[in-house]
Amino acid sequence: MTTLLIYGAYGYTGRLVTDRAVDELDADLVLAGRSPSKLEPLADEHDLPSRAFTLDHRRVVERHLDGVDAVLNCAGPFSRTADSLVDACVETGTDYLDITGEIEVFEALAARDAEAEEADIAVLPGVGFDVVPTDCLAAHLAEALPDATELSLGFQAFGSFSRGTVRTAVESIGEGGAIRRDGRVTAVSSVHETRRIDFGNGETLAVTIPWGDVATAYHSTGVPNVQVFTAVPERAVQALDATDRLAPLLDREWVQRTLSAVVDRTMVGPDADEREEGKALVWGEIGDGEETYEARLRTPETYTLTAMTAVEAARRTLAGETPTGYQTPSSAFGADFVTQFEGVEREDARPVGTTVSDD
Ligand SMILES: NC(=O)c1ccc[n+]([C@@H]2O[C@H](COP(=O)([O-])OP(=O)(O)OC[C@H]3O[C@@H](n4cnc5c(N)ncnc54)[C@H](OP(=O)(O)O)[C@@H]3O)[C@@H](O)[C@H]2O)c1
């Protein structure tokens, strides 16, 4: 039997992932995280072994990964956790997966591709809502237009956020936006571009955001210009605009600390009913200067989908199906990976302006 260690198992998303892994995976599970008092009740609840350790000391992490075939890291912000776990995975020959959406984490792990190859391990970040659906849609669009030069992706999510998601977002407040231009991740203002997009529910205002695909879509498709949009209310654009002017202030440690404390006090995350009822719409558009194609996806609520895709990515990795080296979800499992999950529907790539009945 293979062994999967879930790090950050007692966080909001870690619990969803753990519940699903218990139901779905034919593997030995080990629950892990830095706090013994938070970890033990969860391990008792599932009658699973647990390993409590921080990521501060490499040898300690390596010792805890001994005999583990794959790690699924759910402890974010991943800028604080991914590197230490990958350091240890390289030493112990353990495959690494996580649910990050942080551009700098994707880029840092992509830079470790050769190291991962040499260690004969897969390094597969981003196996949650960020970036599985958008990454798979990007790869699907690139199959329709292989010489494309421009890629736009976007989503409209219906549902609320967990504490960890908002805390991770707070960390990047004041850093502005990011797009990929001519193959390079490029800093832009928070409101770099707005446009009206039909995500599948009629046109709505959308704004560019520094989403993970700015990093990953380039690795998946080779398209050198990538931007990612999300649907926003009109007044949110004004608020985002203001964050650029306030950037020097928002970047300060005490502001971040205060905001994080408010988030910790006030946020819980979507409950079971919200997760059941929520959904997300994903859109993508690809162009080569002559033709433009678009495609859409409808998915379950973002945290529900995250648990589904993360556990399936772990299952495939334990089964030896994930190539070694740095991978994106679509480079590992193909553009159709996302379509296997219950509640996911894809409107396949077609030239912009045509509809299903035009086919
Ligand atoms: N890809 C996706 O679509 C997706 C979906 C959901 C969440 N996420 C991301 O996943 C992360 C977790 O979200 P969440 O909602 O589960 O948050 P959460 O409930 O706050 O849980 C965060 C977990 O990470 C642990 N952690 C944080 N910093 C750590 C560190 N330096 N060392 C060790 N453990 C650390 C926490 O442990 P303590 O409680 O001991 O601090 C906790 O177990 C966030 O970054 C979020 O953005 C991504």
The ligand as a Gaussian input file, in Angstrom:
#p B3LYP/6-31G(d) Opt

LIG

0 1
 N       -5.992000      26.146000      -4.899000
 C       -7.156000      26.474000      -4.404000
 O       -8.132000      26.614000      -5.111000
 C       -7.303000      26.674000      -2.925000
 C       -8.510000      26.346000      -2.316000
 C       -8.600000      26.524000      -0.948000
 C       -7.531000      27.059000      -0.235000
 N       -6.395000      27.390000      -0.894000
 C       -5.255000      27.934000      -0.176000
 O       -4.912000      27.000000       0.824000
 C       -4.409000      27.675000       1.962000
 C       -5.153000      27.206000       3.181000
 O       -6.478000      27.667000       3.135000
 P       -7.499000      27.283000       4.297000
 O       -8.764000      27.889000       3.943000
 O       -7.474000      25.821000       4.541000
 O       -6.823000      28.048000       5.529000
 P       -6.814000      27.759000       7.099000
 O       -8.084000      27.152000       7.535000
 O       -6.371000      29.030000       7.730000
 O       -5.663000      26.665000       7.246000
 C       -4.336000      26.966000       6.998000
 C       -3.495000      25.770000       7.395000
 O       -2.133000      26.049000       7.067000
 C       -1.329000      25.898000       8.233000
 N       -0.181000      26.794000       8.148000
 C       -0.171000      28.093000       7.784000
 N        1.082000      28.588000       7.811000
 C        1.881000      27.559000       8.186000
 C        3.276000      27.440000       8.385000
 N        4.109000      28.475000       8.216000
 N        3.763000      26.234000       8.770000
 C        2.953000      25.172000       8.948000
 N        1.608000      25.240000       8.777000
 C        1.090000      26.419000       8.399000
 C       -2.256000      26.219000       9.380000
 O       -1.762000      25.723000      10.592000
 P       -2.026000      26.535000      11.990000
 O       -3.523000      26.523000      12.205000
 O       -1.282000      25.745000      12.989000
 O       -1.529000      27.934000      11.774000
 C       -3.527000      25.495000       8.880000
 O       -3.425000      24.114000       9.094000
 C       -4.520000      29.160000       1.665000
 O       -3.271000      29.631000       1.214000
 C       -5.540000      29.231000       0.554000
 O       -5.356000      30.352000      -0.269000
 C       -6.250000      27.189000      -2.224000

